[in-house]
Amino acid sequence: MRQLPREKIMYFGDTARAPYGPRPAEEVTRFTRQIVEYLIQFRPKMIVIACNTATAVALEDIRSRVAIPVVGVIHPGARAANGRTQSGIVGVIGTEGTIRSGAYEQALKQLSPSIDVISLACPKFVPLVEQGNFRSRETQEVVETSLQPLKARNIDTLILGCTHYPYLSDTIASVMGRDVMLISSADETAREISTILHDRNRLTRDGELPIHQFFCSGDPRMFRMIAQQWLGEQIELTPVVWQVPKIG
């Protein structure tokens, strides 16, 4: 929204079936297809898979099914980390599904075969963010305990390989120390979206500022509370019935 203030966003958060990290790849792919099938009715100019787990297992599948650009969050984050590491030792934290897929390591090795990638699943982070629990003592303790395996590995760059993790970035930074640069895949993806739309001459350049729409599959009240914290704006609730598409 900051990067492209004139672009209308149709957002779908699968809050009823989150987290995706522990789920089998086939199930995550099926869920991702269902959501894209729902969003495509709004005739978007681009689909962004704003989930590292879904990107890792479903990106190519979705690209094969739609005629518009589909952007994931893994390659933008990997490119940023590769360009900023000085030691060549990069850490990646993410959900179990993202880490199990090896998608970040593969993307980083494609860019720099000699790079050393240290991956760590942090399954306790997403529930903290989903509850809006960003800066409590519990959060500090969970982050400290979870990141201990990375502390002795001499990484100088750490990819926040889940779009929930930037909301814990202050705590993560305090645990890892000032010598470790944090890379937000979300921020890097927003820049890539802007570049692609500009290159394809698809940017909206005039007219009134858009009204964004947010859909979620779970409790809309919890979603609204957390979204308003993140965005600093009021969100109006309008009930919508989502019929899950019968997609194999």
Secondary structure, DSSP 8 states (H G I E B T S, - for coil): --S-TTS--EEEE-TTT---TTS-HHHHHHHHHHHHHHHGGG--S-EE---HHHHHHHHHHHHTT-SS-EE-SHHHHHHHHHHH-SSSEEEEEE-HHHHHHTHHHHHHHHH-TT-EEEEEE-TTHHHHHHTT--SSHHHHHHHHHHHHHHHTTT-SEEEEESTTGGGGHHHHHHHH-TTSEEEEHHHHHHHHHHHHHHHTT----SSS----EEEESS-HHHHHHHHHHHH-S---------------
